[in-house]
């Protein structure tokens, strides 16, 4: 495999993982916002129990995606197979 292809794949994987990290950070931010100030979202969601569960679900998924995106970025830059397999 030519070196240029491997370099391109490395940067494409890095960019994809940065996007996953940014999406996870945004989801975690929305989850924190809904958990802290649920009054702004009560117009959208009718019951308060669903709102709290949704906020914590967004928070958990966002943190997991941000962590996976960060590990993927580190794995792509270092070409570390264990980090990329996570």
C-alpha positions in Angstrom: 0.0 0.0 0.0 1.5 3.4 -1.0 2.5 5.7 1.8 0.2 8.5 0.6 -2.9 6.3 1.0 -1.9 5.4 4.6 -1.3 9.1 5.4 -4.7 10.0 3.9 -6.5 7.3 5.9 -4.8 8.5 9.1 -6.1 12.0 8.6 -9.5 10.8 7.6 -9.8 8.7 10.7 -8.6 11.7 12.8 -11.2 14.0 11.3 -14.0 11.4 11.7 -13.0 11.0 15.4 -12.9 14.7 15.9 -16.5 14.9 14.6 -17.5 12.1 16.9 -15.8 13.9 19.8 -17.6 17.2 19.0 -21.0 15.5 18.7 -20.5 13.7 22.0 -19.5 17.0 23.6 -22.6 18.7 22.2 -24.8 15.9 23.5 -23.3 16.0 26.9 -23.8 19.8 26.9 -27.4 19.5 26.0 -27.9 16.8 28.7 -26.3 19.0 31.3 -28.5 21.9 30.2 -31.7 19.9 30.4 -30.7 18.4 33.8 -29.9 21.8 35.3 -32.8 23.9 33.7 -35.7 21.6 32.8 -38.2 24.5 32.7 -37.0 25.5 29.3 -37.8 22.0 27.8 -41.1 21.3 29.6 -43.0 22.7 26.6 -41.5 20.0 24.4 -41.8 17.0 26.8 -45.1 16.6 28.6 -44.0 14.6 31.7 -41.2 15.5 34.0 -40.0 11.9 34.5 -39.4 11.5 30.8 -37.5 14.8 30.8 -35.2 13.7 33.6 -34.5 10.3 32.1 -33.9 11.8 28.7 -31.4 14.4 30.2 -29.4 11.7 31.9 -29.5 9.5 28.8 -28.2 12.3 26.7 -25.5 13.0 29.2 -24.4 9.4 29.4 -24.4 8.9 25.6 -22.6 12.2 25.1 -19.8 11.4 27.6 -19.4 7.9 26.0 -19.1 9.4 22.5 -16.7 12.1 23.6 -14.5 9.5 25.3 -14.6 7.2 22.3 -13.8 10.1 19.9 -10.9 11.3 22.1 -9.4 7.7 22.2 -9.9 7.4 18.5 -8.1 10.7 17.8 -5.2 9.5 19.9 -5.2 6.1 18.2 -5.2 7.7 14.7 -2.4 10.0 15.5 -0.2 7.4 17.2 -1.3 4.6 14.8 -2.2 2.6 17.9 -4.3 -0.5 17.1 -5.6 -1.0 20.7 -6.9 2.6 20.9 -8.6 2.3 17.5 -10.2 -1.0 18.5 -11.8 0.6 21.5 
